[in-house]
Amino acid sequence: MRQGHTLKELIFWHIYDCRQCPRRELGGRFGLSGATISRAITLLFKEELIAEKPSGNARPGRRPQILQVNPEPANFVGPEIDLDGWSRR
């Protein structure tokens, strides 16, 4: 787990690492209540950092909510490291 990050950031990076993450998995992964996870997910939705992917599950009942990094506005800023030094992109 990444150290020094907020819950919202931890959830985002977990979804990023998994590529597609069932929403139900997050509570067990972080040991938090569904309400706490939902608050963090709501913030990520408002910032358009994550999106819900339709589930292909054809079974009856509630379909699992699959979360993924939003493919539309997902732009990342980070340092580019090379042997001669670093530059910002």
C-alpha positions as CSV (number, residue, x, y, z in Angstrom):
1,M,0.0,0.0,0.0
2,R,1.2,3.5,-0.8
3,Q,2.2,5.5,2.3
4,G,1.3,9.1,3.0
5,H,-1.8,9.3,0.8
6,T,-5.4,10.1,1.5
7,L,-8.1,7.5,1.3
8,K,-9.3,9.0,-2.0
9,E,-5.8,8.7,-3.5
10,L,-5.4,5.1,-2.2
11,I,-8.7,4.1,-3.8
12,F,-7.8,5.8,-7.0
13,W,-4.4,4.1,-7.2
14,H,-5.9,0.7,-6.3
15,I,-8.4,1.1,-9.2
16,Y,-5.5,2.2,-11.5
17,D,-3.4,-0.8,-10.5
18,C,-6.3,-3.3,-10.9
19,R,-7.5,-1.7,-14.2
20,Q,-11.0,-2.8,-13.4
21,C,-12.1,-3.1,-9.8
22,P,-15.4,-4.3,-8.4
23,R,-16.8,-1.6,-6.1
24,R,-17.7,-4.3,-3.5
25,E,-14.0,-5.3,-3.2
26,L,-12.9,-1.9,-1.9
27,G,-14.4,-2.2,1.5
28,G,-12.7,-5.5,2.3
29,R,-9.5,-4.4,0.7
30,F,-9.2,-1.3,3.0
31,G,-11.1,-2.6,6.0
32,L,-13.6,0.3,5.9
33,S,-17.4,0.6,5.9
34,G,-19.3,0.9,2.6
35,A,-20.3,4.4,3.5
36,T,-16.7,5.5,4.0
37,I,-15.7,4.0,0.6
38,S,-18.7,5.5,-1.1
39,R,-17.8,9.0,0.1
40,A,-14.3,8.7,-1.4
41,I,-15.7,7.2,-4.6
42,T,-18.2,10.1,-4.9
43,L,-15.3,12.6,-4.8
44,L,-13.4,10.6,-7.5
45,F,-16.6,10.6,-9.6
46,K,-17.0,14.4,-9.1
47,E,-13.4,15.0,-10.2
48,E,-14.0,12.7,-13.2
49,L,-11.0,10.6,-12.3
50,I,-12.9,7.3,-12.3
51,A,-15.9,5.9,-14.3
52,E,-18.2,3.0,-13.9
53,K,-18.0,0.3,-16.5
54,P,-21.1,-1.7,-17.4
55,S,-20.9,-5.2,-16.0
56,G,-21.1,-8.1,-18.5
57,N,-22.7,-10.2,-15.8
58,A,-25.9,-11.9,-17.1
59,R,-26.9,-13.4,-13.8
60,P,-30.2,-12.3,-12.2
61,G,-30.0,-9.7,-9.4
62,R,-27.9,-6.6,-8.8
63,R,-25.0,-6.3,-11.3
64,P,-21.6,-5.7,-9.8
65,Q,-20.4,-2.1,-10.2
66,I,-17.0,-2.2,-12.0
67,L,-14.8,0.9,-11.5
68,Q,-12.0,1.9,-13.7
69,V,-9.9,5.0,-14.3
70,N,-11.8,7.4,-16.5
71,P,-10.3,6.9,-20.0
72,E,-11.5,10.4,-21.2
73,P,-9.8,13.0,-19.1
74,A,-7.1,10.8,-17.6
75,N,-4.0,13.0,-18.0
76,F,-1.1,12.4,-15.6
77,V,1.7,14.8,-14.8
78,G,5.0,13.4,-13.5
79,P,8.7,13.8,-13.8
80,E,10.6,12.2,-16.7
81,I,13.7,10.7,-15.4
82,D,16.8,10.1,-17.5
83,L,20.5,9.6,-16.9
84,D,21.3,13.3,-17.5
85,G,18.8,14.6,-15.0
86,W,15.1,15.2,-14.9
87,S,12.6,17.4,-16.6
88,R,8.9,18.1,-16.1
89,R,6.3,17.3,-18.8
